[in-house]
Amino acid sequence: MGRITEDLIRRNAEHNDCVIFSLEELSLHQQEIERLEHIDKWCRDLKILYLQNNLIGKIENVSKLKRLEYLNLALNNIEKIENLEGCEGLTKLDLTVNFIGELSSIKTLQHNIHLKELFLMGNPCADFDGYRQFVVATLQQLKWLDGKEIERSERIQALQNFPVIEQQIGEQERAYCLRRAKDKEEAQRNLQEEEGNEAKGRSYPGFEGWSPFSVESKDHIQAPEGQEGECNQKKFKDSEDDLEFWNKPSLFTPESRLETLRHMEKQRKDQEKLRLDFSLKDDEKRNQIILDLAVYRYMDTSLIDVDVQPTYVRVMVKGKPFQLVLPAEVKPDGSSAKRSQTTGHLVICMPKVDGVITGWRQTSKPGESTLDSSREHTNQRSKQIEKLEVDPSKHSFPDVANIVQEKKHRPRRVQSEPKITASEEDPDFEDNPEVPPLI
């Protein structure tokens, strides 16, 4: 159930830079609000207020809104028109589809002299004989009723027949109040029975301690078959109760609306508490760990986020975390996550590392290749931090200018090749002085 809070009003006041004291228009529809409160203190300058499709059962705490012109309270649980005398500027009031049976309560709107439009369709009082004539004669400042313009001749005729119509309306109103009192008693009795059944259900063994995405299985295996059977039995029973609830006929009363909302809220909480079954398998043949997480078959994959780390895996399902410590170290970069086309389960394959790291040394498995071991040693050396050794006896600062010494470039001498004598050559060699020597 929702309540009107300062934070809620600020979130809906973005068009006014989240400033609430100077708000002129506020929309709080479909917030499951049960009580109308705080608005007359925080938003005195309101001109338009939307509160349709909530669970408000009484009109209250709006009498200080002097500048309010339009109030929309359609689709709520209001049974009586009251506490609107202080809304001096009210020109339009929408009370469509409520539970107003006391039609005589509209007399309180005679003080709202600027009221021009009124909507009461969908209320029990709108089914009374003479309903429209009674409203037209009682609120002579009205111009429109239920979206239909009030003609002058219609008002004259309603004023002429008002004494008879008022008596008819009073009789129908009293009959309705008697029926309403019986409906309230029956609803209260049903609520007490429902609370008693829930208390008994909570005392049953086997259904306690269920937390969202809890991990209760030991040794990374699924829950025992007995526990799984109890869980399936509970799901089946819940589905039967849900079907019975929606097929059961109910009256159009504020209590039935509240009962429907409570049932839907209970369903939503039960779904949030559902435990995800999983299985963790060590595939020694492929040297990998496989996690099978039973996510919902028709859930959109965009609502699932997988984070694989060397020692654990975390899965976010609709914002709820599922985290599991792995029995061995895995490679996050080589891991893969896929959805099963038949069951919709999330299957995460995580290859294991080849060795177990202990301190700075690594123990390799027998049969490990020399290439892999050399790569791992290279990675280890790259991870080690190298520190410069400084002679503590030298306290003076180094000469920055002489850190890099310039090398003197000397001209390279062309060394002459050793002369080859004739004795080292072929014995048939003849020296011809006219032939120039080779360079």
C-alpha positions as CSV (number, residue, x, y, z in Angstrom):
1,M,0.0,0.0,0.0
2,G,1.2,3.5,-0.9
3,R,1.3,6.7,1.1
4,I,1.7,10.3,0.1
5,T,5.3,11.2,1.1
6,E,7.4,14.3,0.4
7,D,9.7,12.2,-1.8
8,L,6.8,10.9,-3.8
9,I,5.6,14.5,-4.5
10,R,9.0,15.7,-5.4
11,R,9.5,12.9,-7.9
12,N,6.2,14.0,-9.6
13,A,7.2,17.6,-9.5
14,E,10.0,17.5,-12.1
15,H,8.2,20.1,-14.3
16,N,8.6,22.5,-11.3
17,D,12.3,21.7,-10.6
18,C,11.2,19.4,-7.8
19,V,10.0,22.4,-5.8
20,I,6.7,21.5,-4.0
21,F,5.6,24.6,-2.2
22,S,4.8,26.5,-5.4
23,L,3.3,23.5,-7.3
24,E,0.2,24.3,-9.3
25,E,-0.4,20.8,-10.8
26,L,0.2,17.4,-9.2
27,S,-0.4,13.9,-10.6
28,L,-0.5,11.0,-8.1
29,H,-2.6,8.5,-10.0
30,Q,-2.1,4.7,-9.8
31,Q,0.1,4.8,-6.6
32,E,-2.1,2.6,-4.4
33,I,-2.6,5.5,-2.1
34,E,-5.1,4.7,0.8
35,R,-5.3,8.0,2.5
36,L,-5.3,11.6,1.4
37,E,-2.8,13.5,3.6
38,H,-0.1,16.2,3.8
39,I,-1.0,17.8,0.5
40,D,-2.8,20.8,2.1
41,K,0.4,21.5,4.1
42,W,3.0,21.1,1.4
43,C,1.2,22.3,-1.7
44,R,-1.0,25.2,-0.8
45,D,-0.9,26.7,-4.4
46,L,-2.3,23.7,-6.2
47,K,-4.8,24.3,-8.9
48,I,-5.0,20.8,-10.5
49,L,-4.8,17.5,-8.5
50,Y,-5.0,14.1,-10.1
51,L,-5.6,11.2,-7.7
52,Q,-7.5,8.8,-9.9
53,N,-7.1,5.0,-9.7
54,N,-6.0,4.8,-6.0
55,L,-7.6,3.3,-2.9
56,I,-8.6,6.5,-1.1
57,G,-11.6,5.9,1.1
58,K,-12.3,9.4,2.4
59,I,-12.1,12.9,1.1
60,E,-10.0,14.8,3.7
61,N,-7.0,17.2,4.2
62,V,-7.8,19.3,1.1
63,S,-9.9,22.1,2.8
64,K,-6.9,24.5,2.8
65,L,-6.4,24.3,-1.0
66,K,-8.2,27.6,-1.7
67,R,-6.9,27.9,-5.3
68,L,-7.8,24.3,-6.3
69,E,-9.9,24.3,-9.5
70,Y,-9.9,20.7,-10.6
71,L,-9.9,17.6,-8.4
72,N,-9.9,14.1,-9.9
73,L,-10.8,11.3,-7.5
74,A,-12.1,8.8,-10.0
75,L,-11.7,5.0,-9.4
76,N,-11.3,5.2,-5.7
77,N,-13.2,3.8,-2.6
78,I,-15.0,7.0,-1.6
79,E,-18.5,6.5,-0.1
80,K,-19.4,10.0,0.8
81,I,-18.8,13.6,-0.5
82,E,-17.4,15.7,2.3
83,N,-14.7,18.2,3.5
84,L,-14.6,20.2,0.2
85,E,-16.2,23.4,1.6
86,G,-12.8,25.1,1.9
87,C,-11.9,24.6,-1.7
88,E,-13.3,28.0,-2.7
89,G,-12.0,28.0,-6.3
90,L,-13.3,24.4,-7.2
91,T,-14.9,24.4,-10.6
92,K,-14.6,20.7,-11.6
93,L,-15.0,17.6,-9.5
94,D,-14.6,14.0,-10.9
95,L,-15.9,11.2,-8.7
96,T,-16.5,8.6,-11.4
97,V,-16.7,4.9,-10.4
98,N,-16.5,5.2,-6.6
99,F,-18.9,3.8,-4.0
100,I,-21.0,6.9,-3.2
101,G,-24.4,5.7,-2.0
102,E,-25.3,8.6,0.2
103,L,-26.5,10.9,-2.5
104,S,-27.7,13.5,0.0
105,S,-24.0,14.2,0.8
106,I,-23.9,16.3,-2.4
107,K,-25.5,19.1,-0.3
108,T,-22.1,19.9,1.1
109,L,-21.1,21.1,-2.4
110,Q,-23.6,24.0,-2.2
111,H,-20.9,26.0,-0.6
112,N,-18.7,25.6,-3.7
113,I,-20.3,28.4,-5.6
114,H,-17.9,28.2,-8.6
115,L,-18.5,24.4,-9.2
116,K,-19.6,24.0,-12.8
117,E,-18.9,20.3,-13.6
118,L,-19.6,17.2,-11.6
119,F,-19.1,13.5,-12.5
120,L,-20.9,10.8,-10.5
121,M,-21.4,8.1,-13.1
122,G,-20.5,4.6,-12.0
123,N,-21.5,5.2,-8.4
124,P,-24.4,3.3,-6.7
125,C,-26.3,6.6,-6.3
126,A,-26.3,7.1,-10.1
127,D,-28.7,4.1,-10.3
128,F,-31.3,5.7,-8.0
129,D,-34.6,6.8,-9.5
130,G,-34.6,10.5,-9.8
131,Y,-30.9,10.8,-9.4
132,R,-30.2,13.4,-12.0
133,Q,-33.2,15.6,-11.1
134,F,-32.1,15.5,-7.4
135,V,-28.6,16.7,-8.2
136,V,-29.7,19.3,-10.7
137,A,-32.2,20.8,-8.2
138,T,-29.7,20.6,-5.2
139,L,-26.7,22.1,-6.9
140,Q,-28.1,25.0,-8.9
141,Q,-24.6,26.4,-9.7
142,L,-23.9,23.3,-11.9
143,K,-23.6,23.7,-15.7
144,W,-22.7,20.1,-16.5
145,L,-23.5,16.7,-14.9
146,D,-21.8,13.5,-16.0
147,G,-20.6,15.2,-19.2
148,K,-24.1,16.3,-20.2
149,E,-25.1,20.0,-20.2
150,I,-28.0,21.0,-17.8
151,E,-30.7,22.8,-19.7
152,R,-32.7,25.6,-18.0
153,S,-36.0,23.8,-18.6
154,E,-34.5,20.7,-16.9
155,R,-33.6,22.7,-13.8
156,I,-37.1,24.3,-13.6
157,Q,-38.8,20.9,-13.8
158,A,-36.4,19.4,-11.2
159,L,-37.1,22.2,-8.8
160,Q,-40.9,21.7,-9.2
161,N,-40.6,18.0,-8.5
162,F,-38.0,18.3,-5.8
163,P,-40.1,17.4,-2.7
164,V,-41.3,14.1,-4.3
165,I,-37.8,13.3,-5.7
166,E,-36.1,14.0,-2.3
167,Q,-38.5,11.6,-0.6
168,Q,-37.7,8.9,-3.2
169,I,-34.0,9.4,-2.9
170,G,-34.2,9.2,0.9
171,E,-36.0,5.8,0.8
172,Q,-33.5,4.3,-1.7
173,E,-30.6,5.7,0.3
174,R,-31.7,4.0,3.5
175,A,-32.2,0.7,1.7
176,Y,-28.7,1.0,0.3
177,C,-27.2,1.8,3.7
178,L,-28.8,-1.4,5.1
179,R,-27.3,-3.5,2.3
180,R,-24.0,-1.9,2.7
181,A,-23.9,-2.6,6.4
182,K,-24.5,-6.3,5.7
183,D,-21.7,-6.3,3.1
184,K,-19.3,-4.8,5.5
185,E,-20.0,-7.4,8.1
186,E,-19.6,-10.2,5.6
187,A,-16.3,-8.7,4.3
188,Q,-15.0,-8.4,7.9
189,R,-15.8,-12.1,8.6
190,N,-14.1,-13.2,5.4
191,L,-11.1,-11.2,6.2
192,Q,-10.8,-12.8,9.6
193,E,-11.2,-16.3,8.1
194,E,-8.5,-15.5,5.5
195,E,-6.1,-14.3,8.2
196,G,-6.7,-17.5,10.2
197,N,-6.0,-19.7,7.2
198,E,-2.7,-17.8,6.5
199,A,-1.7,-18.2,10.1
200,K,-2.2,-22.0,9.8
201,G,-0.3,-22.1,6.6
202,R,2.7,-20.4,8.1
203,S,2.8,-23.0,10.8
204,Y,3.2,-25.9,8.3
205,P,6.8,-27.4,8.2
206,G,8.8,-27.4,5.1
207,F,8.0,-23.9,3.9
208,E,10.1,-21.7,6.2
209,G,13.4,-20.1,5.6
210,W,12.8,-19.5,1.9
211,S,14.8,-16.5,0.8
212,P,15.1,-14.9,-2.6
213,F,17.6,-17.0,-4.6
214,S,18.9,-18.7,-1.5
215,V,21.7,-21.3,-1.8
216,E,20.9,-24.2,0.5
217,S,22.4,-27.2,-1.2
218,K,25.6,-28.6,0.1
219,D,28.6,-29.7,-2.0
220,H,27.3,-27.7,-5.0
221,I,24.4,-30.1,-5.8
222,Q,20.6,-29.7,-6.2
223,A,18.3,-29.8,-3.2
224,P,17.1,-33.2,-2.1
225,E,14.1,-34.7,-3.9
226,G,11.9,-34.5,-0.8
227,Q,12.4,-30.7,-0.5
228,E,11.9,-30.2,-4.2
229,G,8.7,-32.2,-4.0
230,E,7.4,-30.0,-1.2
231,C,8.3,-26.9,-3.2
232,N,6.4,-28.3,-6.2
233,Q,3.4,-29.1,-4.0
234,K,3.4,-25.6,-2.6
235,K,3.5,-24.1,-6.2
236,F,0.6,-26.4,-7.2
237,K,-1.4,-25.4,-4.2
238,D,-0.8,-21.7,-4.8
239,S,-1.9,-22.0,-8.4
240,E,-5.1,-23.7,-7.4
241,D,-5.8,-21.0,-4.7
242,D,-5.2,-18.3,-7.3
243,L,-7.6,-19.9,-9.8
244,E,-10.2,-20.3,-7.1
245,F,-9.8,-16.7,-6.1
246,W,-10.4,-15.3,-9.6
247,N,-13.3,-17.6,-10.3
248,K,-15.1,-16.7,-7.0
249,P,-17.9,-14.2,-7.5
250,S,-17.5,-11.0,-5.5
251,L,-19.5,-7.8,-4.8
252,F,-18.6,-4.4,-6.1
253,T,-17.5,-2.9,-2.8
254,P,-14.4,-1.2,-1.4
255,E,-13.6,-4.3,0.5
256,S,-13.5,-6.4,-2.7
257,R,-11.1,-4.0,-4.3
258,L,-8.8,-4.1,-1.2
259,E,-9.0,-7.9,-1.2
260,T,-8.1,-8.0,-4.8
261,L,-5.1,-5.7,-4.2
262,R,-4.0,-7.8,-1.2
263,H,-4.1,-11.0,-3.3
264,M,-2.1,-9.5,-6.1
265,E,0.5,-8.1,-3.6
266,K,0.7,-11.5,-2.0
267,Q,1.3,-13.1,-5.4
268,R,4.0,-10.6,-6.2
269,K,5.8,-11.3,-2.9
270,D,5.6,-15.0,-3.4
271,Q,7.1,-14.7,-6.8
272,E,10.0,-12.7,-5.4
273,K,10.6,-15.3,-2.7
274,L,10.8,-18.2,-5.2
275,R,14.1,-20.1,-5.0
276,L,16.0,-20.8,-8.2
277,D,17.1,-24.4,-8.5
278,F,20.6,-25.0,-9.8
279,S,23.2,-27.7,-10.4
280,L,26.9,-27.4,-10.5
281,K,28.8,-30.2,-12.4
282,D,32.6,-30.7,-12.7
283,D,33.2,-31.9,-16.3
284,E,36.6,-33.5,-16.0
285,K,36.6,-34.7,-19.6
286,R,36.5,-31.1,-20.9
287,N,38.3,-29.7,-17.8
288,Q,35.5,-27.2,-17.0
289,I,32.8,-26.4,-14.4
290,I,29.2,-26.2,-15.7
291,L,26.5,-24.2,-13.8
292,D,22.8,-24.9,-14.7
293,L,20.6,-22.2,-13.3
294,A,16.8,-22.8,-13.6
295,V,15.7,-19.3,-14.6
296,Y,12.2,-18.7,-15.8
297,R,11.6,-20.1,-19.2
298,Y,9.9,-17.0,-20.7
299,M,12.0,-14.4,-19.0
300,D,13.7,-12.0,-21.3
301,T,17.5,-12.5,-21.5
302,S,18.1,-8.8,-21.0
303,L,17.0,-9.2,-17.4
304,I,19.9,-11.6,-16.7
305,D,23.4,-10.4,-16.0
306,V,26.3,-12.9,-15.6
307,D,29.7,-12.1,-13.9
308,V,32.3,-14.9,-13.8
309,Q,35.3,-14.4,-11.6
310,P,38.2,-16.8,-11.0
311,T,36.8,-18.1,-7.7
312,Y,33.0,-17.3,-7.9
313,V,30.2,-16.6,-10.3
314,R,27.4,-14.1,-9.8
315,V,24.1,-14.0,-11.7
316,M,21.7,-11.1,-11.5
317,V,18.1,-12.2,-12.3
318,K,15.7,-9.2,-12.4
319,G,18.0,-7.3,-10.0
320,K,18.2,-10.2,-7.5
321,P,21.7,-11.7,-6.9
322,F,22.6,-15.4,-7.1
323,Q,26.2,-15.9,-6.1
324,L,28.1,-19.2,-5.8
325,V,31.7,-20.0,-4.7
326,L,33.4,-22.3,-7.2
327,P,35.2,-25.4,-6.1
328,A,38.2,-24.6,-8.4
329,E,39.7,-21.6,-10.1
330,V,38.3,-20.9,-13.6
331,K,39.2,-18.7,-16.5
332,P,36.7,-15.8,-16.8
333,D,37.8,-14.9,-20.3
334,G,37.1,-18.4,-21.7
335,S,33.7,-18.8,-20.0
336,S,30.4,-18.8,-21.9
337,A,26.8,-18.4,-20.9
338,K,23.8,-19.6,-23.0
339,R,20.1,-20.2,-22.6
340,S,18.7,-23.6,-23.2
341,Q,16.2,-23.7,-26.0
342,T,14.1,-26.4,-24.4
343,T,14.0,-25.5,-20.7
344,G,15.1,-21.8,-20.8
345,H,17.8,-22.6,-18.1
346,L,20.9,-20.5,-18.0
347,V,24.0,-22.8,-18.7
348,I,27.4,-21.3,-17.8
349,C,30.5,-23.2,-18.9
350,M,33.7,-22.1,-17.1
351,P,37.0,-23.7,-18.1
352,K,39.3,-24.5,-15.2
353,V,42.9,-23.2,-15.0
354,D,45.6,-25.8,-15.6
355,G,47.3,-25.4,-12.2
356,V,46.7,-24.3,-8.7
357,I,48.4,-21.1,-7.6
358,T,50.1,-21.2,-4.2
359,G,52.0,-18.1,-3.2
360,W,54.5,-17.1,-5.9
361,R,55.1,-20.7,-7.1
362,Q,52.8,-22.7,-9.3
363,T,52.5,-26.4,-9.2
364,S,51.9,-27.8,-12.6
365,K,50.0,-31.0,-13.4
366,P,51.9,-33.9,-14.8
367,G,52.0,-34.0,-18.6
368,E,51.9,-30.2,-18.9
369,S,53.6,-28.9,-22.0
370,T,56.9,-27.0,-21.8
371,L,55.4,-24.1,-23.9
372,D,52.5,-23.6,-21.4
373,S,54.9,-23.7,-18.4
374,S,57.3,-21.2,-20.0
375,R,54.3,-18.8,-20.7
376,E,53.2,-19.0,-17.1
377,H,56.7,-18.3,-15.8
378,T,56.9,-15.4,-18.1
379,N,53.6,-14.1,-16.8
380,Q,54.8,-14.5,-13.3
381,R,58.0,-12.5,-13.9
382,S,55.9,-9.8,-15.6
383,K,53.7,-9.5,-12.5
384,Q,56.6,-9.2,-10.1
385,I,57.6,-5.7,-9.1
386,E,61.2,-4.7,-9.8
387,K,62.8,-2.3,-7.4
388,L,65.9,-0.2,-8.0
389,E,68.8,-0.8,-5.7
390,V,70.1,2.5,-4.1
391,D,73.5,2.7,-2.3
392,P,72.5,4.0,1.2
393,S,76.1,5.4,1.7
394,K,75.4,8.1,-1.0
395,H,73.2,10.8,0.3
396,S,73.8,13.4,-2.4
397,F,71.5,13.8,-5.3
398,P,72.6,12.4,-8.6
399,D,73.8,14.8,-11.3
400,V,70.9,14.8,-13.7
401,A,73.0,16.4,-16.5
402,N,75.5,13.5,-16.5
403,I,73.1,10.6,-16.3
404,V,73.3,10.1,-20.1
405,Q,76.9,10.2,-21.3
406,E,77.5,11.2,-24.8
407,K,79.7,8.9,-26.8
408,K,82.4,10.5,-28.8
409,H,82.0,9.4,-32.4
410,R,85.4,8.7,-34.0
411,P,85.8,8.3,-37.7
412,R,86.0,4.8,-38.7
413,R,89.2,3.7,-40.5
414,V,89.0,1.7,-43.5
415,Q,91.3,-1.2,-42.9
416,S,93.1,-2.4,-45.9
417,E,92.8,-6.0,-46.7
418,P,95.9,-8.1,-46.2
419,K,98.0,-8.5,-49.2
420,I,98.0,-11.9,-50.7
421,T,101.4,-13.2,-51.8
422,A,102.0,-15.3,-54.8
423,S,103.1,-18.2,-52.6
424,E,99.6,-18.4,-51.1
425,E,98.0,-18.7,-54.5
426,D,98.0,-21.3,-57.2
427,P,101.5,-22.4,-58.3
428,D,100.6,-21.4,-61.9
429,F,100.1,-17.7,-60.9
430,E,102.0,-15.1,-62.9
431,D,102.4,-11.6,-61.7
432,N,101.8,-9.1,-64.5
433,P,103.0,-5.6,-63.5
434,E,100.8,-3.9,-66.1
435,V,97.6,-5.1,-64.5
436,P,96.4,-2.6,-61.8
437,P,95.8,-4.2,-58.3
438,L,92.3,-5.0,-57.2
439,I,90.7,-2.7,-54.6
